[in-house]
Amino acid sequence: MTKNYTFLLSIYLLTTVTAISQEPFDCNGRMFRVIEEHGGTFLQEVHIELEAEEAEFEDIHFFERQKINGIAYRPADNLIYGVLLEEPYVLCRIDANFQLERLTELPLPESLLFVSGDISPDERYLVLFGFSTKEEGNLLALVDLETPGYPTIIKPLAKSNPAESVYCADIAFHPTLDKLYGFEHSEGRLITIDINNALIDNTSYPLIDPIKGNVPSIFFDSFGHLFGVGAEEWALSNRNLYQFDLEDGSAHLFQEMVYERNQDACSCPFKVELLNRVSNRFAFPCTRLDFEFTLLNRTDRAQIDLTFTDTFPEGSKIVTISPLPFSGNITSGIGSNILAIEDIDLPIERYTFSVSIELPEGIPPTNIYNRAYLDGLLLSSLEEPSYIYSDDPETAVIDDATFFSIHSLSVSINEEAAAICPGDTLWLDAGVYGAMGYEWSNGATSPTIAVTEAGHYEVTVSTGCDEAEGSTYLQLSEIEIELGDNQIIEIGESLALTPSITSDAPIRSYFWQTSEGLSLDCYTCPEAVSFPDQPGHYQLTVENNWGCQASDQIQINIKGFKVYVPDAFSPNGDGNNDFFYLQSQNPYEIEVFRVFNRWGDLVFEAKNAFSNDRLAGWDGNFNGKPLPAGAFAWYANVRALNGRNHLLSGEVNMLK
């Protein structure tokens, strides 16, 4: 139910770029790494032999005088994207001829490191993870690779354990899950990041003993195994290649290595893959289930004369098959529980089609493990065909069957929907798909409904052979934020931003934004400090544990350096205007303050004083004796709040 607010921080910040026609890589399950060396960065190709537990890092190009990090392989154009470690960061990409193209400057908060990157599952964004040892919060930067100018979207990230900081030096998307994996090195554990809900899970996986310190390279191989390069000691030491178990979070030492510098890795995980996604994990008699099959060919050749086969539960029947996005002949389909497709030609690309089945009345409660297979592939060998089984893309397990279970009809409205945010829209789901009818208490007749108000909601679901009811209550989650009145401050004066927040649930993320030209000491903290030298605004957006957000903005105007100096004083001991001194709204450091008589003789001097301090001013005496009334010249060297010195002078009349 989290509201996916994003913040557009940059539009069209193009640097000077020479148009280059870049040559695409051959994907084919390849893995790459960049590693810093003296004078530049090596691009390496990574070769892993699983059975032999051997890995080779092959130098394929050296980029002189370049520091490249945050790399990610993008199958949409078969190019490698990354960031150049400059100030500011620069988006770049590399092609198969090792041309390095500078694309644009990236408007990333300078207080965080953005050296962890991968390509989003929709292949549109370069996703960069921001962290800092000086801040507790994290940001996610999404660089739009499809829009001219490469605009950047920034998302604040919440954590399942808000008490712990998250430091992660590299990230990698699971080949099928919409989750980022990384290694959190302050504690030492695998983490996952849900980019749709902007949430870091830093609690599910246990601590890993063998690895101490960061893991600057993390990547999936062509079979969906996760690898990372880390070390056994916090201090500078040799690194090792580890293989991670995504089920229990453990790390297995795969290969010992030598001392290495900063680095980052990426991959194009699949060669050929068959994904099998089911619409609902809980099925019921007399309802329909939808299966979505995705075939990925990322080898260097078209795969021809393939055969696809899947067998559904006994007694069920196929009722619809979407048009095939590739050439092939359906030899068993509608009316049967077996789907068979022959003579498939599969060019290099991603293809998806769907199948709906109907479960029979009287089918007993049971667990189903559905597995399709694709036969006739030419992978490692160009002469002996092989086959692959389907993989459930919603689990981290490699090549597992697609699981669902059959139950007696019951209704369970999504339990996580317990609160609704003011002005938000929340979707309630009956939890039963493919039924004959749905009757909601608000009059809706669909499996899911959109609601905008708190309250009690009920639904009745009917199949061809049963009926069930369910209900839920939504509470309203209130959240407000106030940054205070607009302010006028002097150049160089510190601005402390302290919000007042009211929320019925704990705040899980903070995200500060500024207008162009302004900066903060922290962008993810509850409070922030700035030293503005120009007018502008500051905005804070907070989110609570229900996913409800609130924002407020404060405008800051700037005034210049100003000192008030009286043109007369009367040191007669009446306690009124007895001292001649510099006055200002903000205290300024006075390096030297001198007063001279009409002949140019020095009669008073003060050093390292401050404005507004009358006791550091002149009392009209010289060598302990009062001087006669008259005009006196004065001179002062005053340091403003921004550190700039101002030389001031004038005349003052001493009255008696």
N, C-alpha and C positions, 0 to 999 in steps of 0.2 A: 504493500500500500504506500510505499515511499514515493513522495512526489519528486520526480526526477528533474529538479531545477538544474540548469546549467548556466554558466556565465561566459558570455563571449567577450574575451579580453583583447583580441587583436583582429584587425581586418586589414588584409592586404599590406603587410609590412615587408614588401619585397625588397630584397637587396639586388644589386646588379648581377644579372645572370645571363650567361651566353646560352642561347638555345642550342641544345645538343640532342642529336638523335641517338638515344641510348639503346644498346643491344641487350635484350633480355637474357637472363640466366636460364638454364635448363633446370627446372625444379627437381623432379625425380628423387624426392626424399633426401635432399642434400642438407648439410649442416655447415655453418660458417661461424668464424670467430674473429674479432678484432682484438689485438693485444698491443699495448704501447711498448715501444722500444725507444732507445735514445735517438732523437731526431725525427720521430714519426710513429706511424702505426702500421703493423702488418695485418693484412687480411689473410686468414687461414681457412682451409677447408678441413672439416673434422670427419674422420673415418673411424667407425666403431664396429668391431667384431664381437657380437654378444657372446657367442659360445666360447671364444678364446679369451674373453675379457681383456681385449687389447684395443687401444685407441691411438690414432695417429693424427697429429696436427700439422698439416702440410701448408707451408708458406706459399701463397699464390700471387701476392703483390704487396709492395711496400709503398705507403703513401707518405712521402717526405714532408716534414714540417706540419703534419696534420695530427690532431688528437681526435679520434673518432670513437664514439661510444653510443649506447642506447640503440643498437642496430636491430632491425626486424626485416624478415623476408616477406614480401608482399606478392602472393600468387596472382593477384589481379593483373599485374604487369611484369611479374618475375624480375623485380628489381629489389635491391636492399636499401632500406631507408635507415637513417640514423641522425645523430646530432654531432656537430663539431663543438668541442669544449672550448668555446670562446666566450667573451662577454660582449653582448648577450649570446646565448646558444644560437647556433645556426642549423636549420634543417638541411640535410643533404641526402643524396642517393648515389648508389654505385651500380654500374652495369657490368655485363659479362666481359667487357673489354677494360674494366677497371677505371672507367672514366668517373671521376668524382665531381658531381654537380652540386653547387651551392644553390639552394632554393629560396630560403627566406630566413630572416631573423625571427626567433621565437620569443614571445613576450612572457617568459616564465619568471615567477617571483625569485629574486636573486638570493633570498634567504634559504632556499631549498636546493638540494641536488636532484637533477633529472638525468640520471645515467642508466635508468632501467626502462627498456622499451620492448614492445612487440606490436604486431598488427592485429586490429580488432577482428572478431570472427566474420563480420560483414565485409572485411578487407577495405574499409573506407578510411579508417583512422590509424595513425601511428599513436599508440597509447604509451605515455610516459608517466612513470611513478615518481612523485616528489617526496623526499624525506630530508630530515636534518637532525643532527645530534643536538641541536640547540632548540628544537621545537618538538612538541608532542604530537602535533597534527600532521596529516598527510594530504597531498593533493594529487589528483589525476588529471593529466593534460591530454586532450584528444586533438591531435593535429589532423585537420580535414585534408586528405590527400586528393579529393575529387573536386574541390572548389578552388577556383583561381585565387591566388594569394595565400592559400593554405591557412585559413583562419584557425585559431586555437581556442578550444573550449576547456574551461577549468572546472573540475568537480571537487568539492571537499569530500573526504572519505571519513566515514565513521568506523569504529572498531567494535568487535564483539567483546573485547576487554579494554575499556577506555583507559584503565589505569596504566597500561603498558604502552611504551613508545614502539613504533614500528620502523625499523631501519632495514631496507631491502635494496640490494645493489643490482639485482637483475630480476626480470619477470618473463614468464612464457605462458601463452595461452595453451590450455589443453586442446588437443586437436578437434574435439567435438563439444566439450562443455563450454559454455560462455563464462568461463572462470579463468582468471589469471592465477598462476602459481608463482611463488617466490620463496626465498629463504630469509627469515627475519633473524638478523645476526646479533641483536642485543641479548636475546634469550637463547636463540639457537633452535629454531623449529620451522617447518614448512607452514606457509600461510596461503590462503586463497583470497582472491578479490573478486567480488561480484560487481562488475562495472555498471550494471543496470540499476542496482539499488545502492551503489556507492558505499559498499560495506566490506571491510576487511575482517576475515575470520582468522583471528590470531589466538584461538583457544582450542580448536578441534584436534589439531595434531600435537603429539607430545614433543618434549624436548629431545634433541638429538645429541648424544654424547660425543661422537667422533669429530664433529666439526666445531671449531671455535673461530669466531670472526666471520667476515662477510663471505658471500658466495657471488663473485662478480660475473660469473657466467652460468646461466641456467637455460636448458633447452631440451626439447623432445626429439628423439630420433625418429626414423621412418616407420617404426613399429609402435610408436606411442609411449616409449619408456622415457622417463624424466631423468636427466643427468645434470650435474652441477660441479663446478670447479671451486674447491675450498681448501682449507688447511686445518690441521689438528691443533694448532697453537694460535693464541692471540697475537703473539709477536711475529715479526717478519720471519717466515719459514717457507719450506717447500709446500707447494699446493698439491692436491690430489684430485683425481676425477672420481666422483661418487655417483652411484645410481640410487634414486629414491624410490621407495615403495609407497605408492599413492594410497594404499589401503590403510597401512598402519603408521605411515609417516617416517619410517626408519630410513637410514642411509647405509648403503653397502659400499665399501671401498672397492672401486673398480680398477683403478690403476694409479700407482704412485707417479708423481711428476717432480719437476724442479721448481726453484723459486721463479715467480712470474710477477709482472707488473699489472697495472690496471687493464681490464679486458671486458668484453661483453660477447654474447653468443646469440645466434638465432638459427632457425631451421625452417624447412618446408616439409612438414612431417610425413605426409602420405606419399606412397607410390600409387597404389590402387586401393581403394577402401569402399566397403559396402556398409552403409549406416542404416539401421532399422529402428525407427522411432514410433512408439505407440501413443495414441492420443490420451489414454487414461490408464493408470496402473490398477484401478479397481473397476472391474467390469461386472455386468449383471445380466441374467437371462433376459432374452427378448430385447436386447439393446444392440446398438452398432458400435463397432470399434474402427478407428481409422489408423492405418499404418502409412508412414511416410518413409520411402526408400530413397536414399541418396547414393549415387555412384560417382566416385571421384577417380579420375585418371590424371595423375600428374607424373607419369613416366614421360619418356621422350618420344613415344610413338602411340598411334591409335591401337586399341585392343579390338580384335575382330573375332567373329565366330564364337562369341561367349554364350553361356547358358545360365539363366537365373532360375532358381527354384525356391519356393517357400511353402510349407505345409502348416495350415491353421488348425485350431482344435477340431476334434471329431464332432460332426454334426453341424458345425458352422458352415456358412456359405458366403462366397464372395458376391457382393451386390453391385459394386461399382469399381472401375479401374480408370484412373485419369489417363489422358493421351500420353503415350510414351514419348519422352523428349529425345529419344535416339531410335535408330532403326532396329527392328526386332519383330519376331512373330510370337503372339500369345497362343500357346498350344493347349493350355488349361487355364480357365479363369472363371468368369461369372457363372454362378450356380454350383461351383465346386469348392472344396476346402483347400485345393492345391492351386497355387499360381506357378505357371511354368512359362518362361519366355526363352525362345531359341533364336539363333542367328543374330545375336546382338553385335552391333558395331559401335564401339565406344571411343570417340575421339578424345583428345586431351582437353578436359573441361570437367565441370561439375554438373550433374544431372539429377533431377528429383521427380518422382512420380508418387502417386498415392493410391491406396487400396482400402475399400471399406468392406468389413465383414459383418454378418449378423449372427449373433449367438442364439442357439435354439432354446426353447422352453424346456425346463427340466434338466439343463446342464448342471451337474453337481458342483458345489464349491471346490475349487482346486487351484493350484499354482501352475502357471503356464510359462514355459521358457521357449520363446519363439526364435528360431534361427534360420535365416535364409543363407544361401551360398551362391557364389559366382564362380563358374568353372570355365577353363580354357584360357587363362591368363598367361602371358609371357612376361615374366618378371626377371628373376636372376638369370634364367636361361632363355635364349631365343628359340630353342628347339623343343623343349619339354614343357607342355602347358601345366599350370598349377591352378589351384582353386583357393578361395578365401571364404571364411564364414563372415556373417554380418556381425556388426558391433553395435551395442546399445550406446548411442551417443550421449546419453544423459548420466552415465556413470564414468568413474575414473578407471574402471577395470578394463583391461585390454581384451578385445575380441570376445566379449561376453554376450550371451543370448539376451534378447529383450524380454524382460520379466513383466508379467501382469498376473493378477489373481482374479478369480471369479467368486462372487459372494451373493448371498441372498440380498434382495434390494433393500437399501437403507440410504438415508440422506444425511450428509454432514457438510453444512455450509463452511467454507474455508475458515478455519479456526483462527488464523493469524489476523483476520479482519475483526478486531475487537474495538477499534477506535477510528474515528474519522476526523480529518483536519478541517478547520473552518474554510469554507469556499472550495473544498476539494471534492473530487469525484472518486468514489470507491466502487470496485466491481465485486459483487457477491456471486459466488459460484455454488450451484446445487451439488456439485460433486458427482453427478450422474450424466453421462453423455449418451446420445443416441436413443433417448426414450421417446415415447409417443407424445407425451404432453407434460407441461410445466405450468403450474398456477401459483403465482406469487401473491402475497398479501397486498401488494401495490397494484395488482392487475396485470403485471407482465407475464408473458407466456414463453420466455426463452430460457435456455439453461443458465445464463448469467444475466444479471441486471446491474445497471449503474445507479448508485444512490448518492445523494448529496446532503442528506440529513441524518442525524443520530436518531435512534429509535429501534423498535422491535420489528423484525422481518421474518416471515414464514413462507414456506414453499411446499407444494404437494407435487410429487413426481409420479407419473403413470407410465408403465410399460405395457406391452401386449399381454402380460401375464401377472402383474403385481402393481401395488401402489404403496407409497411411503411418504412421510412428512418430516420436515426439519425446520429449525428456527435458529435465530441468533439475535443478539442485542448489540448495537453499536453505541459507544459513548462518544461524546465530543471532546477532543483534546484541544485545550486552550494554550496558546503561546503568544507572548508579546515581547517586544524589545524596544528600548528607548536609549538613544545615544546622547540626548540632551539638546540644548539650544545651539544654533550656529554660533561660531566664535570669530573674533578678530584677534589675531596674535601678531607678534613682531617676527620678522625674518630671523631665523636662528633659535627662536624660542621653542622649547620642547612642548609637544602636544600629547598628553596622556588621554587615551581613548578608553573609557571605562563604562561599559554598557550596563543598563539595568534590565534584567531579563526575568520574566514571569512565565513559568511553564509547569503543567501538571505532570510532566515526565522529565527525567534527567536529560540534559543537553548532551548530545553525542558528537556534534561537530560544529566548528566555528570557521567562517571563511570571510576574511577581510578583502575588500577591493578598494582601489584608489583611482582617481582620475589620472590621466597621463601626466607624467613628470613627478608624481609623488611616490613615496615609498614608506614602508613600515619596518619595524624591527622583527615582526612576526606576523604571518598571514593566517595562522591556524590556531592562535592563542585566544583565550577569553578576553584578554586585554592587550593593547598594542600602544607603541610609542612612535611618534614621527617628529621630524624636524623640517616642517614645510618651508620652502623658500618661494612658493608661488601659491595663488589661490586655487582652490579645488575642493573636492568632496571625498569623504571616506564612507564606505558602506560595510556593514556587518550583516551576514546572513547566518542564522543559527538553525539547527535541526535537532529535534528531540527524539527520544527512542521510539515514538510512534511514527516517525517520518514526517512530522509536521514542521513547517518552516516559518520563520518570521524574519523580516529585514528592516533596517532603519539606516538613514543616511544623515550625515552632518556636513554642513558647508563651512569651509574655513576661508576667511579673507585675511590678507596680509597688510600690515602697516609697516612703514619704514622706521629707521633709527631716529629717535627724537630725545633731546635733552633740554630741560628747562633750566635757564641760568638767570637769576634775578639781576636787575640792573642797579639795585641799591640794597644796602643793609645798614642796620643801626646797632652797633655793638655797645649798647649803653647799660647792659645788665638787667633790662626789664623782662628778660625771658621771651621777648618777641623779636624775631629777625636779628638775633645777635650773631649769627654765623653766616658766612658766605660760602655756599657749597653747591655742587651740581645735583640736580634732581631729575628723576625719570620714573616712568611707570614700572619698568623692570630694572633691577639693580645691575649697573654696568661696572666693569673693572676699570679703574682709573690708574693708568701706568704712572702718570706724573701730572701734578696740578700745581701751577706756579702763579704768583701774584707779584707785579712790579709797580714801583712808584713812578712818578712822572719823569724822573731822570733815568729810568731803566734799571734801577737797582732792585735786586730780588729781595722781597720782604717776607715771602711765605712760599714754602714748598712741601708737598705731600706726595708720597710714592706708594704704589700698590694699595690704594684705597678703593672705596666703592662709592658710587653715587648714593644719595639719600642718607648718607652718614654725616650729620652736621658736626659731629666731634672731629671728623677728618677734614673739616673745612677751616676757613680763616676766621679768627676772632677779632681781627683788627689790630693785633699787637705785632711788634717787631722786637725780638730779643727781650720779651717779657714786658715791654712798655707799649702803651697805646699810642698809635700814630694819629696825627691830626686828620680831620675830615678832608675829603677831596676825592679826585678821580684816580683810579688805579687800573692798570692793564692786567689782563689775566690770560693764561694759556693752559690748555689741557690736552692730553693724549688719552682718548677713551676707546676701550675695546667693546664693540657691540656683541650681541648674543651669537651672531654668526661668525665671530672671530675676526671680523674686519676692524682695523683701527681707524678712528676719526680724530683729526687734529682740529681742535676748537679754540677760538680766541675771542676776546671782546673787552669791554670796559665796564667797571662797576663803580658806583658812587658810594663812599662811606659817609654816612650821616651821623651827626652827634646830637 
